[in-house]
């Protein structure tokens, strides 16, 4: 995974959290359902300190899910 400058990575994760909030806080298990990755992978997007950019496939799937969530 490529390194990202800490400020840019922090901004990316903040945007992901904001989108999660706007989508009504769907569960992370719900977000992982039917995906090619696990609940733990989605959970890592929201909970672990980040040193590297998240995998684009996981990040894009999370954003797509959240953007389409009522």
C-alpha positions as CSV (number, residue, x, y, z in Angstrom):
1,X,0.0,0.0,0.0
2,X,1.3,3.4,-0.8
3,X,2.2,5.9,1.9
4,X,0.1,9.1,2.1
5,X,1.0,12.4,3.8
6,X,-0.6,12.3,7.3
7,X,-2.7,15.3,6.6
8,X,-4.2,14.0,3.4
9,X,-4.8,10.6,4.9
10,X,-6.5,12.2,7.9
11,X,-8.7,14.2,5.6
12,X,-9.7,11.1,3.6
13,X,-10.7,9.2,6.7
14,X,-12.6,12.2,8.1
15,X,-14.6,12.4,4.8
16,X,-15.3,8.7,5.1
17,X,-16.6,9.1,8.7
18,X,-18.7,12.1,7.6
19,X,-20.3,10.0,4.8
20,X,-21.0,7.2,7.3
21,X,-22.8,9.7,9.5
22,X,-24.8,11.2,6.6
23,X,-25.8,7.7,5.6
24,X,-27.4,7.1,9.1
25,X,-24.6,5.1,10.6
26,X,-25.3,1.7,8.9
27,X,-23.5,-1.2,10.5
28,X,-20.1,-2.2,9.3
29,X,-21.3,-5.8,9.0
30,X,-24.0,-4.5,6.7
31,X,-21.4,-2.7,4.6
32,X,-19.3,-5.8,4.2
33,X,-22.2,-8.1,3.3
34,X,-21.9,-9.3,-0.2
35,X,-18.5,-7.8,-0.7
36,X,-15.2,-9.6,-1.6
37,X,-13.8,-8.4,1.7
38,X,-14.6,-9.1,5.3
39,X,-16.2,-7.2,8.1
40,X,-12.7,-6.8,9.6
41,X,-11.5,-5.1,6.5
42,X,-14.3,-2.6,6.6
43,X,-13.9,-2.1,10.4
44,X,-10.2,-1.3,9.8
45,X,-11.3,1.6,7.6
46,X,-13.1,3.2,10.5
47,X,-11.2,2.2,13.6
48,X,-7.4,1.6,13.1
49,X,-4.9,4.4,13.0
50,X,-3.8,4.8,9.4
51,X,-0.2,4.9,8.2
52,X,-1.0,3.9,4.6
53,X,-3.9,4.7,2.3
54,X,-6.7,2.1,2.5
55,X,-7.0,-0.3,-0.4
56,X,-8.8,1.6,-3.2
57,X,-11.2,-1.3,-3.9
58,X,-12.3,-1.4,-0.2
59,X,-12.5,2.4,0.1
60,X,-14.5,2.7,-3.2
61,X,-16.9,-0.1,-2.2
62,X,-17.5,1.6,1.2
63,X,-18.1,5.0,-0.4
64,X,-20.5,3.5,-3.0
65,X,-22.4,1.7,-0.3
66,X,-22.7,4.8,1.9
67,X,-23.6,7.0,-1.0
68,X,-26.5,4.7,-1.9
69,X,-27.7,4.1,1.6
70,X,-31.0,5.9,2.5
